[in-house]
């Protein structure tokens, strides 16, 4: 793998210290108060959270497109349909705002800015218990990000796997990072149940169409010139041509 001072990659073996990010959630109550009397409103309640997208200058940046707008009122409920249109087929995903609102907000921001368009998924792992496809770095090196970072929204409810690890289930979409609170643009797609430390925010799932696309890439294995056997650039190249929101 290409080295960097802050490589945004997930590790199969290395342990990380987990810092659980805290978020503040507001609930907009569907009523107004007039002269001390609550008046019913037809507006549905909307849950939001304050996301801290912090500009960083001490890490490799690929194509800075600004910070997500209105981060103090990031939606924190509902699901969003997103499709990765790739050179090997579509990967339709369902993103869960309630599970990871700041992560979803960031990905939607980057998709809107066409940050992922024309970018290669730079990493495939084909170990027996470590099977992911990693994307999201326009440089293709695995070491760069969008020029900002945000706090972890660590997963809950995942099945324990022993040795402090949990099972990231097949079909999971999760963030890759370089340690606590260093999430940026890189994400990974789990194409078979994989035990990992619970350090990577889970923010959605992908469907059977996406599974077929990833399985095709995984079947080709790792490119012969990869530095690590079983972990490196896909032998069958896969490029995200564009990301569409909604289907």
C-alpha angles and dihedrals in degrees: 000000000000111000128227139164091259110019111190097218135124118239126224094204112013116099121225133201108245120221113187110221116225122220132191116226126201124193115207103219113222095233140072130219119231118180090342094307121115111232119201118242131201091220113109118237113263124203118212137171137201112248121197108213102182122201112233127196101175096072132066110275126204117200104332108219099176133263123300110273125244091012092166089068102040111160111254102187138057135040131270126209114222130172127204105212102206137178088250098045141291126310107198112197136189112213119204115215093186092055096047113358098170092047092050091045091053095048092049090050092051092045091052089052090050089240093149098043112120094005125136125231096239104195139049125174120201103178119135093255102020115066119157140135112216125204141157107087111109090200091060090223100105090232106088137076142182097280095261137072135203138197126276120266094196121207123255131193097032117143115260116246101184131254090063093300132122132203115260098204126230108271095034124140112205141163124260117216145165097238139312115349096356098116115145130144105319119101137167136220116217109218097179132019106287129188112222138153108273092250101112123082114239109215107163152338137251128220138235092277089058090045091057090050094050094042089057091054093043091052089065092057126203123335112261093240094058116125094227124046109238095013125071146062113353114257086217103055117228122191128187101231094185142333120234125196112217125011 
